[in-house]
Amino acid sequence: MKMKKNSDIGYLVLRITVAALMLFHGVAKLSHLDGIKGMLSGIGLPEFMAYGVYVTEIIAPILILIGFRTRLASLAFFFGMIAAMFLAHSDNLFALSKSGGLEIELILLYAFGALVLFFTGAGKYALSTKNSWD
């Protein structure tokens, strides 16, 4: 018996996983941006850039989750994860954890999961499927 492929279910599972798990990070930061503002000002960047966390960790994941402008949201999410990696974890880019994995592997999984969605789109189980940014 040949198993039938269903890429759209795979895209849905990826969207739910990446977006829902990131939302926990975003909700936790809803009223706690002081650390991020301090980190940004410490390297000479304006503190208002800390609000980009909300785009990366709340707005983009909600759009990805519901499947609205998934490619655009995934691109914003990807660049937000890359920025977080270099701003907050630059000391650990090649560091190994106690279990042998990269310290930044979670960030990389989020970033490249979003990059996959940028190239594939949301699939047919999405709020919007007709726009080129879906």
C-alpha positions in Angstrom: 0.0 0.0 0.0 1.4 3.3 -1.0 1.1 6.1 1.5 -0.4 9.4 0.2 1.6 12.6 0.8 -0.2 15.5 2.3 2.2 18.5 2.4 -0.5 20.8 3.5 -0.9 18.9 6.8 2.8 19.2 7.3 2.8 22.9 6.7 -0.1 23.2 9.2 1.8 21.3 11.8 4.9 23.4 11.2 3.0 26.6 11.4 1.2 25.6 14.7 4.5 24.4 16.3 6.7 27.3 15.4 4.0 30.0 16.1 2.4 28.6 19.2 5.7 27.8 20.9 7.0 31.3 20.2 3.9 32.9 21.5 4.8 31.8 25.0 8.0 33.8 24.7 6.2 36.8 23.4 3.5 36.8 26.0 6.1 36.5 28.8 7.7 39.8 27.5 4.4 41.8 27.3 5.4 44.0 30.2 9.1 43.1 30.6 11.1 44.9 27.9 13.5 46.7 30.3 16.2 44.0 30.0 16.0 44.2 26.2 16.0 48.0 26.2 19.1 48.0 28.5 20.9 45.5 26.2 20.2 47.6 23.1 21.3 50.9 24.7 24.4 49.1 26.0 25.5 48.5 22.4 24.5 51.9 21.2 21.1 51.1 19.6 17.9 53.0 20.4 15.7 51.5 23.1 12.6 51.7 21.0 13.9 48.8 18.9 13.0 46.6 21.8 9.4 46.8 20.6 10.4 44.8 17.6 10.2 41.8 20.0 6.4 42.1 19.8 6.6 41.9 16.0 8.9 38.9 16.2 7.3 37.0 19.1 3.6 38.0 19.0 2.4 39.5 15.8 4.3 37.4 13.3 3.5 34.1 15.2 -0.2 35.0 15.3 -0.2 35.6 11.5 1.7 32.4 10.9 -0.7 30.4 13.2 -3.8 31.6 11.4 -2.2 31.4 8.0 -2.5 35.1 7.0 0.4 36.5 4.9 2.4 33.6 6.2 5.4 34.2 3.9 5.7 37.9 5.0 5.2 37.0 8.7 7.7 34.2 8.4 10.3 36.5 6.9 9.8 39.0 9.7 10.0 36.2 12.2 13.2 34.8 10.6 15.0 38.2 10.7 13.8 38.8 14.3 15.3 35.4 15.3 18.6 36.2 13.6 18.7 39.6 15.3 18.0 38.0 18.7 20.7 35.5 18.0 23.3 38.1 17.3 22.1 40.6 20.0 21.4 38.4 22.9 23.4 35.2 22.2 26.4 36.3 20.3 28.7 34.9 23.0 27.2 31.5 22.4 27.1 31.2 18.7 29.4 28.2 18.7 29.0 27.1 22.3 27.9 23.6 23.1 25.4 22.9 25.9 25.9 20.3 28.6 24.0 17.8 26.5 26.2 18.4 23.4 23.9 20.5 21.3 24.4 24.0 20.3 23.4 26.6 22.9 21.5 28.5 20.2 19.8 25.5 18.6 16.3 26.5 19.7 16.7 29.9 18.0 18.0 28.2 14.9 15.0 25.8 14.9 12.6 28.7 15.1 14.5 30.8 12.5 14.8 28.0 9.9 11.3 26.7 10.6 10.1 30.2 9.6 12.4 30.2 6.6 10.9 27.0 5.4 7.4 28.6 5.7 8.7 31.6 3.7 9.6 29.3 0.8 6.6 27.0 1.0 3.8 29.3 2.1 1.1 28.3 4.5 -0.5 25.5 2.5 -4.2 25.1 1.9 -5.2 25.0 5.6 -4.8 28.7 6.1 -7.0 31.8 6.5 -5.7 33.2 3.3 -4.2 31.3 0.4 -4.6 33.5 -2.7 -2.0 36.3 -2.1 1.6 35.8 -3.1 2.6 36.6 0.5 0.5 33.7 1.8 
